[in-house]
Amino acid sequence: MNHVLITGASAGIGEAFARQLAEQGEHLILVARRRDRLDAIADDVRRAHGVTVQTLAADLTRADGVNQVIERIEHEDWGIKGLINNAGFGERGAFADLDHGRQMDMVQVNVNTVVDFTHRLIPRLREASDAFILNVASLASFQAGPQMTSYYATKAFVLIFSESLHEELKAEGIHVSCLCPGPTQTEFADKADLAGSLLFRMGTMTADDVARIGLARRHKAVVIPGFRNWLLAVLAQMSPRLVVRRLAGLLHK
Ligand SMILES: NC(=O)c1ccc[n+]([C@@H]2O[C@H](COP(=O)([O-])OP(=O)(O)OC[C@H]3O[C@@H](n4cnc5c(N)ncnc54)[C@H](OP(=O)(O)O)[C@@H]3O)[C@@H](O)[C@H]2O)c1
């Protein structure tokens, strides 16, 4: 039986992916730290849609977090038709003042985990038809972001990684897509200390809408949900870098 594996499925955009894919009849493997949340979502969607859902609690800041998940997949010999690298977090503040361990954890979850899962699951994706990899980056991927320095850099990595992989794997029929949401109503802003920022006060999308657009366009290399977000990404790429990075710094205030 083939599954879609979703990281960060216990809340926000990841939870929305899980509920929408279950509605489409997909079998799921849900990964995050909060097992109670994963189990509650799994119970809901099993009852509503009759799909198979596996929940694997793993802390992806730990190097062995990915190992635990991969070992279980190999042990059970679960097929994988989709990989959604969604788990991630950000943190607002001056880089030099932020906690060293949390910055390292951010790089681990937002970057290393994406590379690790992707490389280790490609062999299984190759065995499925119409397979896909959907990596969740951000509008932050298109520019520098003072006061969120590491976060913007991690998301730039995800965008470039995904675009290159899109070209490499398309001949094999594996769609690789990078979803770049703007401000979205999830737990993200509170955890990143961004809730009161100008960026989030300017307007947000729902996690449901972001996930729906991401899934519908998962054959495209880069997906920016929402017209306003698309416009911001285009302007960021056309304007002088000095202007763009200074504006980004203001939006985090
Ligand atoms: N919301 C926004 O405005 C926005 C905008 C652009 C991009 N994004 C990106 O969208 C993705 C999803 O974020 P969201 O907005 O849905 O935020 P969220 O509501 O905070 O959800 C984040 C998910 O990631 C999981 N996660 C975080 N750290 C983890 C760890 N160490 N190990 C395992 N799982 C971990 C969380 O689960 P546990 O806490 O249970 O582990 C949760 O399921 C992220 O990559 C984020 O960077 C968000």
PDBQT file of the ligand as one rigid body, heavy atoms in Angstrom, charges set to zero:
ROOT
HETATM    1  N1  LIG A 301       2.474  30.166   8.933  1.00  0.00    +0.000 N 
HETATM    2  C1  LIG A 301       3.164  30.955   8.142  1.00  0.00    +0.000 C 
HETATM    3  O1  LIG A 301       2.952  32.178   8.101  1.00  0.00    +0.000 OA
HETATM    4  C2  LIG A 301       4.165  30.353   7.182  1.00  0.00    +0.000 A 
HETATM    5  C3  LIG A 301       4.589  31.136   6.107  1.00  0.00    +0.000 A 
HETATM    6  C4  LIG A 301       5.525  30.605   5.236  1.00  0.00    +0.000 A 
HETATM    7  C5  LIG A 301       6.015  29.326   5.422  1.00  0.00    +0.000 A 
HETATM    8  N2  LIG A 301       5.582  28.583   6.487  1.00  0.00    +0.000 N 
HETATM    9  C6  LIG A 301       6.142  27.239   6.635  1.00  0.00    +0.000 C 
HETATM   10  O2  LIG A 301       5.088  26.307   6.662  1.00  0.00    +0.000 OA
HETATM   11  C7  LIG A 301       5.514  25.125   7.345  1.00  0.00    +0.000 C 
HETATM   12  C8  LIG A 301       4.420  24.701   8.316  1.00  0.00    +0.000 C 
HETATM   13  O3  LIG A 301       4.307  25.693   9.316  1.00  0.00    +0.000 OA
HETATM   14  P1  LIG A 301       2.914  26.128   9.952  1.00  0.00    +0.000 P 
HETATM   15  O4  LIG A 301       2.680  27.526   9.583  1.00  0.00    +0.000 OA
HETATM   16  O5  LIG A 301       1.894  25.122   9.699  1.00  0.00    +0.000 OA
HETATM   17  O6  LIG A 301       3.362  26.156  11.492  1.00  0.00    +0.000 OA
HETATM   18  P2  LIG A 301       2.852  25.363  12.789  1.00  0.00    +0.000 P 
HETATM   19  O7  LIG A 301       1.384  25.486  12.927  1.00  0.00    +0.000 OA
HETATM   20  O8  LIG A 301       3.733  25.850  13.887  1.00  0.00    +0.000 OA
HETATM   21  O9  LIG A 301       3.198  23.841  12.448  1.00  0.00    +0.000 OA
HETATM   22  C9  LIG A 301       4.533  23.404  12.403  1.00  0.00    +0.000 C 
HETATM   23  C10 LIG A 301       4.570  21.889  12.342  1.00  0.00    +0.000 C 
HETATM   24  O10 LIG A 301       5.942  21.477  12.334  1.00  0.00    +0.000 OA
HETATM   25  C11 LIG A 301       6.142  20.534  13.373  1.00  0.00    +0.000 C 
HETATM   26  N3  LIG A 301       7.480  20.646  13.942  1.00  0.00    +0.000 N 
HETATM   27  C12 LIG A 301       8.091  21.763  14.374  1.00  0.00    +0.000 A 
HETATM   28  N4  LIG A 301       9.277  21.443  14.932  1.00  0.00    +0.000 NA
HETATM   29  C13 LIG A 301       9.386  20.082  14.839  1.00  0.00    +0.000 A 
HETATM   30  C14 LIG A 301      10.362  19.147  15.271  1.00  0.00    +0.000 A 
HETATM   31  N5  LIG A 301      11.456  19.518  15.946  1.00  0.00    +0.000 N 
HETATM   32  N6  LIG A 301      10.170  17.826  15.015  1.00  0.00    +0.000 NA
HETATM   33  C15 LIG A 301       9.043  17.417  14.380  1.00  0.00    +0.000 A 
HETATM   34  N7  LIG A 301       8.085  18.255  13.961  1.00  0.00    +0.000 NA
HETATM   35  C16 LIG A 301       8.249  19.572  14.202  1.00  0.00    +0.000 A 
HETATM   36  C17 LIG A 301       5.082  20.874  14.433  1.00  0.00    +0.000 C 
HETATM   37  O11 LIG A 301       4.765  19.713  15.203  1.00  0.00    +0.000 OA
HETATM   38  P3  LIG A 301       5.147  19.448  16.741  1.00  0.00    +0.000 P 
HETATM   39  O12 LIG A 301       5.213  20.763  17.433  1.00  0.00    +0.000 OA
HETATM   40  O13 LIG A 301       4.031  18.551  17.205  1.00  0.00    +0.000 OA
HETATM   41  O14 LIG A 301       6.454  18.741  16.680  1.00  0.00    +0.000 OA
HETATM   42  C18 LIG A 301       3.900  21.259  13.551  1.00  0.00    +0.000 C 
HETATM   43  O15 LIG A 301       3.209  20.102  13.160  1.00  0.00    +0.000 OA
HETATM   44  C19 LIG A 301       6.849  25.473   8.009  1.00  0.00    +0.000 C 
HETATM   45  O16 LIG A 301       7.896  24.903   7.252  1.00  0.00    +0.000 OA
HETATM   46  C20 LIG A 301       6.894  26.987   7.938  1.00  0.00    +0.000 C 
HETATM   47  O17 LIG A 301       8.210  27.478   7.896  1.00  0.00    +0.000 OA
HETATM   48  C21 LIG A 301       4.670  29.064   7.358  1.00  0.00    +0.000 A 
ENDROOT
TORSDOF 0
